[in-house]
Amino acid sequence: MLKALFTVLLLGGAISHQAYAQGVTVPVAPGTPGKFTELAQRPQMGWNTWNTFACNINENLIRDAADAMVASGMRDAGYVYLNIDDCWQGERDAQGFIHADPQRFPSGIKALADYVHAQGLKLGIYSDVGDKTCGGHAGSRGHEYQDALTYAAWGIDYLKYDWCNTEGLSAKGGYTTMRDALRAAGRPVLLSICEWGDNKPWEWAGDVGHSWRTTGDIYPCWDCEFNHGDWSSFGVLPILDKQAGLRKHAGPGRWNDMDMLEVGKGMTEDEDRAHFSIWAMMASPLIAGNDIRSMSAATRAILTNRAVIAVNQDERGIQAWRFMNDGQLEMYAKPLANGEWALMFLNRADHARRYRFDWNSHALSDRVSNNGVDFGQKRHRFTDLWTGATGDTGKPLALTVPAHGVVMLRLSPD
């Protein structure tokens, strides 16, 4: 059946690598072109295997992770995508169709998807624009339409699509080809572009994918760069700093992806809370990467803080901006629905910082989203999203922001 559909989708022709390399997309079968616009109207939330397990994955891990997402409360907090990263692949058959590694996934991906779906979750998978993935397994180059049909038959809901082994290829062309293949296969699939920002995807990927990576890979540290030779991975603050100027490209269905979360992966609790708060304020996808089967109560509490998640999932989808920098204390604002606002005070320093914030001195104006507020003219009530403390803007706010930490507030007009 898949082979017959594949022939129809190619409309009697073959995928031209020459056209592909030049950014020319393959014709699709009749139907609505483009990505599935109903998906990712809010930043996607889920869990991915890579940060903890890398290639050490199998079907039992995925089933256990699905159970843990339910038992921990993550699913009910909004984490719905369970994403298998690299190394699930076996070989392609004589017709070119990909199969799962029979040792790691003896029951097959379809059976696994059925299990995940029965838990109220969605299953994601991984591939690469090149002929080999970053881990050296079969990529999708030249097999995009076959792979899309296979994913649809398996019941896949999410595709993380990487950018290794792509010499001579056009990023826009490569990702657009897979977008069209997914559309032609007919099953709605969220396309997560993992291109590391090398080709400025924020300038062209809004009509191609649902999110795009803006930096190299994340590393579980506060402020560091880990050099791997010909590429680097980055800590929380370097990734935040690389978002400057990108917020105008983000919004419902098109997100700047700051990479997966490292909460519960070795940083301090204050750093984890700050990391999670930053990703929420910046409207980045929230894809956990820790071992959710054995996470601590503190890690679970951070990942399932619904008040912070609500800021990330706000229906307006506006990415925060830094409106003030007082040395190593920075302040970010994010307009929310119904005239509300989120503010974040971020302490980059190695020591706690006391600060007096005078509401009367701060009128915020956001030219990107055409929003503004003058706290000196209109009183707001606020709630601290980590402590639950409440107050209002009628008097200055005395803050103590922990080292490598945040204070995060949600404000509502009084």
C-alpha positions as CSV (number, residue, x, y, z in Angstrom):
1,M,0.0,0.0,0.0
2,L,2.8,2.5,0.9
3,K,4.7,1.7,-2.3
4,A,1.6,2.4,-4.4
5,L,0.9,5.7,-2.6
6,F,4.5,6.6,-3.0
7,T,4.2,6.2,-6.8
8,V,1.1,8.4,-6.8
9,L,2.7,11.2,-4.7
10,L,5.7,11.5,-7.0
11,L,3.3,12.0,-9.9
12,G,5.3,9.7,-12.1
13,G,8.6,11.5,-11.5
14,A,11.7,11.1,-9.3
15,I,13.2,13.4,-6.7
16,S,15.9,15.4,-8.3
17,H,18.9,15.9,-6.0
18,Q,20.1,18.7,-8.3
19,A,16.8,20.6,-8.0
20,Y,16.8,19.8,-4.3
21,A,20.3,21.2,-3.7
22,Q,19.2,24.4,-5.5
23,G,16.2,24.9,-3.2
24,V,13.6,23.7,-5.8
25,T,10.8,21.8,-4.1
26,V,9.2,18.6,-5.4
27,P,5.7,18.8,-6.7
28,V,3.1,17.5,-4.3
29,A,-0.1,15.5,-4.9
30,P,-3.3,17.6,-5.4
31,G,-4.5,19.2,-2.1
32,T,-3.8,22.1,0.2
33,P,-0.1,23.0,0.1
34,G,2.0,24.1,3.0
35,K,2.4,23.0,6.6
36,F,-0.5,22.0,8.9
37,T,-1.4,25.5,10.2
38,E,-3.7,24.2,12.9
39,L,-0.7,22.8,14.9
40,A,1.5,24.6,17.4
41,Q,-0.8,27.6,17.9
42,R,1.0,27.7,21.2
43,P,4.6,26.6,21.8
44,Q,4.7,22.8,21.8
45,M,5.3,20.9,25.0
46,G,6.7,17.4,25.5
47,W,9.7,15.3,26.3
48,N,12.7,14.1,24.2
49,T,15.0,11.2,24.6
50,W,18.3,12.8,23.6
51,N,19.5,14.9,26.5
52,T,19.6,12.0,28.9
53,F,19.7,8.8,26.8
54,A,21.3,9.8,23.5
55,C,21.4,6.5,21.5
56,N,20.7,4.3,24.5
57,I,17.0,4.0,23.6
58,N,14.5,1.2,23.1
59,E,10.7,0.6,23.1
60,N,10.6,-0.2,26.8
61,L,12.1,3.2,27.6
62,I,9.5,4.9,25.5
63,R,6.7,3.0,27.2
64,D,8.1,3.8,30.6
65,A,8.5,7.5,29.7
66,A,4.8,7.6,28.6
67,D,3.8,6.1,31.9
68,A,5.9,8.6,33.8
69,M,4.5,11.6,31.8
70,V,1.1,10.5,33.1
71,A,2.0,9.6,36.6
72,S,4.1,12.7,37.2
73,G,1.4,15.1,36.1
74,M,3.4,16.3,33.1
75,R,0.7,15.3,30.7
76,D,-2.0,17.1,32.6
77,A,0.2,20.1,32.8
78,G,0.4,20.2,29.0
79,Y,3.3,18.0,27.9
80,V,1.8,15.9,25.2
81,Y,4.6,15.1,22.8
82,L,6.8,12.1,23.5
83,N,9.7,12.4,21.0
84,I,12.1,9.7,20.0
85,D,15.4,11.3,18.9
86,D,18.2,9.8,16.8
87,C,19.2,6.1,16.7
88,W,15.8,4.5,16.4
89,Q,16.5,3.6,12.7
90,G,17.2,0.2,11.3
91,E,17.7,-0.3,7.5
92,R,15.9,0.7,4.4
93,D,14.3,-2.2,2.5
94,A,14.8,-2.9,-1.2
95,Q,12.2,-0.3,-2.1
96,G,13.8,2.4,0.1
97,F,11.3,2.3,3.0
98,I,12.8,2.9,6.5
99,H,12.3,0.3,9.3
100,A,13.0,0.6,13.0
101,D,16.0,-1.1,14.5
102,P,14.6,-4.6,15.2
103,Q,16.7,-5.1,18.3
104,R,15.7,-1.8,20.0
105,F,12.1,-1.7,18.7
106,P,11.1,-5.3,18.1
107,S,7.4,-4.5,18.3
108,G,7.7,-1.7,15.7
109,I,6.9,2.0,15.9
110,K,3.3,1.6,15.1
111,A,2.7,-0.5,18.2
112,L,4.6,2.0,20.2
113,A,2.5,4.9,18.8
114,D,-0.6,3.0,19.7
115,Y,0.6,2.6,23.3
116,V,1.6,6.3,23.5
117,H,-1.7,7.5,22.0
118,A,-3.6,5.3,24.6
119,Q,-2.0,7.3,27.3
120,G,-3.4,10.6,25.9
121,L,0.0,11.5,24.4
122,K,1.4,12.1,20.9
123,L,4.5,10.4,19.5
124,G,7.3,12.2,17.8
125,I,10.2,10.9,15.7
126,Y,13.5,12.2,14.3
127,S,15.2,12.3,10.9
128,D,17.6,14.5,9.0
129,V,17.7,16.5,5.8
130,G,20.9,14.7,4.8
131,D,21.5,11.1,3.8
132,K,22.8,10.3,7.3
133,T,21.7,11.6,10.7
134,C,24.0,13.2,13.2
135,G,24.4,9.8,14.7
136,G,25.2,8.2,11.4
137,H,21.9,6.5,10.8
138,A,19.7,6.7,7.7
139,G,18.6,10.3,6.9
140,S,15.7,11.3,4.7
141,R,17.6,12.8,1.7
142,G,15.9,11.4,-1.4
143,H,13.3,9.5,0.6
144,E,11.3,12.4,2.0
145,Y,7.9,11.2,0.5
146,Q,8.5,7.6,1.5
147,D,9.4,8.6,5.0
148,A,6.4,10.9,5.3
149,L,4.1,8.1,4.2
150,T,5.8,5.7,6.7
151,Y,5.4,8.2,9.6
152,A,1.7,8.7,8.7
153,A,1.2,4.9,8.6
154,W,2.8,4.5,12.0
155,G,0.8,7.3,13.6
156,I,3.6,9.9,14.1
157,D,2.5,13.3,15.3
158,Y,5.8,15.3,15.4
159,L,9.0,15.3,13.4
160,K,12.3,16.7,14.7
161,Y,14.3,17.3,11.4
162,D,18.0,17.8,11.8
163,W,20.7,19.3,9.6
164,C,23.7,17.0,9.6
165,N,25.5,15.7,6.4
166,T,23.8,18.3,4.2
167,E,26.8,19.5,2.2
168,G,25.6,21.2,-1.0
169,L,22.0,21.4,0.0
170,S,19.7,24.4,0.5
171,A,18.2,24.6,4.0
172,K,15.0,26.2,2.7
173,G,14.7,23.6,-0.1
174,G,15.4,20.7,2.2
175,Y,12.9,21.6,4.9
176,T,10.3,22.7,2.3
177,T,10.6,19.3,0.6
178,M,9.8,17.5,3.9
179,R,7.0,19.9,4.7
180,D,5.4,19.1,1.3
181,A,5.9,15.4,1.8
182,L,4.2,15.5,5.2
183,R,1.3,17.4,3.8
184,A,1.0,15.0,0.9
185,A,1.0,12.0,3.3
186,G,-2.1,13.5,4.9
187,R,-1.5,13.1,8.6
188,P,-1.0,16.3,10.6
189,V,2.6,16.4,11.8
190,L,4.3,19.2,13.7
191,L,7.6,20.0,11.9
192,S,10.4,21.0,14.2
193,I,13.3,22.5,12.3
194,C,16.6,21.6,14.0
195,E,19.0,23.7,11.8
196,W,20.8,25.5,14.7
197,G,20.2,28.9,13.2
198,D,23.0,28.6,10.7
199,N,20.8,29.7,7.7
200,K,18.7,32.2,9.7
201,P,15.5,30.1,9.5
202,W,13.5,32.8,11.3
203,E,13.6,34.8,8.0
204,W,12.1,32.0,5.8
205,A,10.7,29.1,7.9
206,G,7.4,30.7,9.1
207,D,5.6,29.0,6.2
208,V,7.7,25.8,6.4
209,G,7.9,24.6,9.9
210,H,6.2,25.2,13.3
211,S,9.4,26.0,15.1
212,W,13.1,26.4,14.3
213,R,16.2,26.2,16.4
214,T,17.9,29.5,16.9
215,T,21.3,28.2,18.3
216,G,23.5,25.2,18.6
217,D,22.7,22.6,21.1
218,I,22.1,23.4,24.8
219,Y,24.4,22.2,27.6
220,P,23.3,21.9,31.2
221,C,25.2,24.9,32.7
222,W,24.3,28.4,33.5
223,D,26.8,30.5,31.6
224,C,29.3,28.4,29.5
225,E,30.3,27.3,26.0
226,F,31.3,23.7,25.5
227,N,33.6,23.5,22.5
228,H,33.4,20.2,20.6
229,G,36.0,21.1,18.0
230,D,34.0,22.3,14.9
231,W,30.9,23.2,16.9
232,S,29.8,24.3,20.3
233,S,27.0,23.7,22.8
234,F,25.8,26.5,25.0
235,G,24.5,27.2,28.5
236,V,21.3,29.0,29.5
237,L,22.6,32.6,29.3
238,P,24.5,32.3,26.0
239,I,21.3,30.9,24.4
240,L,19.2,33.7,25.9
241,D,21.7,36.3,24.5
242,K,21.4,34.8,21.0
243,Q,17.7,35.6,20.9
244,A,18.3,39.4,20.5
245,G,16.4,40.7,17.5
246,L,14.4,37.5,16.8
247,R,11.2,38.1,18.6
248,K,9.5,39.8,15.7
249,H,9.5,36.5,13.8
250,A,7.7,34.5,16.5
251,G,4.0,34.0,17.1
252,P,1.3,31.3,16.9
253,G,2.4,28.5,14.7
254,R,6.0,29.8,14.3
255,W,8.3,29.7,17.3
256,N,11.9,30.5,18.0
257,D,13.2,27.3,19.6
258,M,15.9,27.7,22.2
259,D,16.4,23.9,22.3
260,M,15.3,21.4,24.9
261,L,15.1,22.0,28.6
262,E,18.0,20.9,30.9
263,V,15.9,21.2,34.1
264,G,16.9,18.3,36.4
265,K,20.2,17.8,34.6
266,G,22.7,19.1,37.2
267,M,22.2,22.8,37.6
268,T,21.0,24.3,40.9
269,E,17.3,24.6,41.7
270,D,17.6,28.4,41.3
271,E,19.2,27.9,37.9
272,D,16.6,25.4,36.9
273,R,13.8,27.8,37.9
274,A,15.4,30.6,36.0
275,H,16.0,28.4,32.9
276,F,12.3,27.4,32.9
277,S,11.2,30.9,33.4
278,I,13.3,32.3,30.6
279,W,12.0,29.7,28.1
280,A,8.5,30.5,29.2
281,M,8.9,34.2,28.8
282,M,10.6,33.8,25.4
283,A,7.7,31.6,24.1
284,S,10.1,28.8,23.3
285,P,8.9,25.2,23.0
286,L,9.0,23.4,26.3
287,I,10.6,20.0,25.6
288,A,11.9,18.4,28.7
289,G,15.1,16.3,28.5
290,N,15.6,14.8,31.9
291,D,15.0,11.3,33.1
292,I,11.3,11.8,34.0
293,R,11.1,8.2,35.4
294,S,13.2,9.1,38.4
295,M,13.2,12.9,38.7
296,S,13.2,14.6,42.1
297,A,10.2,16.3,43.6
298,A,11.9,19.7,43.1
299,T,12.4,19.0,39.4
300,R,8.8,17.8,38.9
301,A,7.5,20.9,40.7
302,I,9.5,23.2,38.4
303,L,8.4,21.4,35.2
304,T,4.8,21.3,36.2
305,N,4.5,24.8,37.6
306,R,1.2,25.7,35.8
307,A,1.4,29.4,36.5
308,V,4.7,29.6,34.6
309,I,3.5,27.3,31.9
310,A,0.5,29.5,31.4
311,V,2.8,32.4,30.5
312,N,4.5,30.3,27.9
313,Q,1.2,29.1,26.6
314,D,-0.5,32.5,26.5
315,E,-2.8,32.7,23.4
316,R,-1.2,35.8,22.1
317,G,2.1,34.1,21.6
318,I,4.2,37.3,22.1
319,Q,7.9,36.7,22.9
320,A,9.3,38.8,25.8
321,W,11.9,41.5,25.4
322,R,14.5,43.0,27.8
323,F,13.3,46.4,28.7
324,M,15.9,47.3,31.4
325,N,19.5,46.2,32.3
326,D,20.9,47.2,35.6
327,G,24.3,45.7,35.5
328,Q,23.8,42.0,36.0
329,L,20.2,42.4,36.9
330,E,18.0,42.3,33.8
331,M,14.2,42.9,33.4
332,Y,12.0,41.3,30.8
333,A,8.4,42.0,29.9
334,K,5.8,39.9,28.0
335,P,2.3,41.1,27.0
336,L,-0.4,38.6,27.7
337,A,-4.0,38.2,26.8
338,N,-6.7,40.3,28.5
339,G,-4.4,43.2,29.3
340,E,-2.2,41.2,31.6
341,W,1.6,41.2,31.7
342,A,4.4,38.9,32.8
343,L,7.6,40.5,34.2
344,M,10.8,38.6,34.9
345,F,13.8,39.9,37.0
346,L,16.9,37.9,36.0
347,N,20.0,37.9,38.2
348,R,23.0,36.8,36.1
349,A,25.4,37.4,39.0
350,D,27.0,34.9,41.4
351,H,25.5,36.6,44.4
352,A,21.9,37.5,45.5
353,R,20.8,41.0,44.4
354,R,18.4,43.3,46.3
355,Y,16.5,45.8,44.2
356,R,13.8,48.4,44.6
357,F,11.5,48.6,41.6
358,D,9.5,51.8,41.5
359,W,6.4,51.1,39.4
360,N,5.8,54.8,38.9
361,S,9.0,55.1,36.9
362,H,8.2,52.4,34.4
363,A,6.0,52.8,31.3
364,L,6.5,49.9,28.9
365,S,6.1,50.3,25.2
366,D,6.5,47.4,22.8
367,R,6.6,48.4,19.1
368,V,6.8,44.8,17.9
369,S,3.4,43.9,19.3
370,N,2.0,47.4,19.6
371,N,1.3,47.0,23.4
372,G,2.1,49.3,26.2
373,V,1.3,49.9,29.9
374,D,2.1,52.7,32.4
375,F,2.1,51.2,35.8
376,G,2.2,54.7,37.3
377,Q,-1.1,55.5,35.7
378,K,-3.0,52.3,36.2
379,R,-2.7,50.0,39.2
380,H,-2.1,46.3,38.7
381,R,-2.3,43.4,41.0
382,F,0.6,40.8,40.8
383,T,1.4,37.3,41.8
384,D,4.9,35.9,42.2
385,L,4.7,32.7,40.0
386,W,7.3,30.8,42.1
387,T,6.4,31.8,45.7
388,G,2.7,32.7,45.3
389,A,3.2,36.0,47.1
390,T,0.8,38.8,46.0
391,G,0.8,42.5,45.9
392,D,0.0,45.5,43.8
393,T,1.8,48.4,42.0
394,G,0.6,51.0,44.5
395,K,4.0,51.1,46.1
396,P,7.6,50.2,45.1
397,L,8.5,46.5,45.1
398,A,11.4,45.4,47.2
399,L,13.0,42.4,45.6
400,T,15.7,39.9,46.5
401,V,16.7,38.0,43.4
402,P,18.8,34.9,44.1
403,A,22.1,34.3,42.4
404,H,21.5,32.8,39.0
405,G,17.8,33.1,39.7
406,V,14.7,35.0,38.8
407,V,11.6,36.6,40.3
408,M,8.7,36.2,37.9
409,L,5.4,38.1,38.2
410,R,2.1,38.0,36.5
411,L,0.2,41.3,36.6
412,S,-3.5,42.0,36.1
413,P,-5.2,45.4,35.8
414,D,-6.8,46.3,39.1
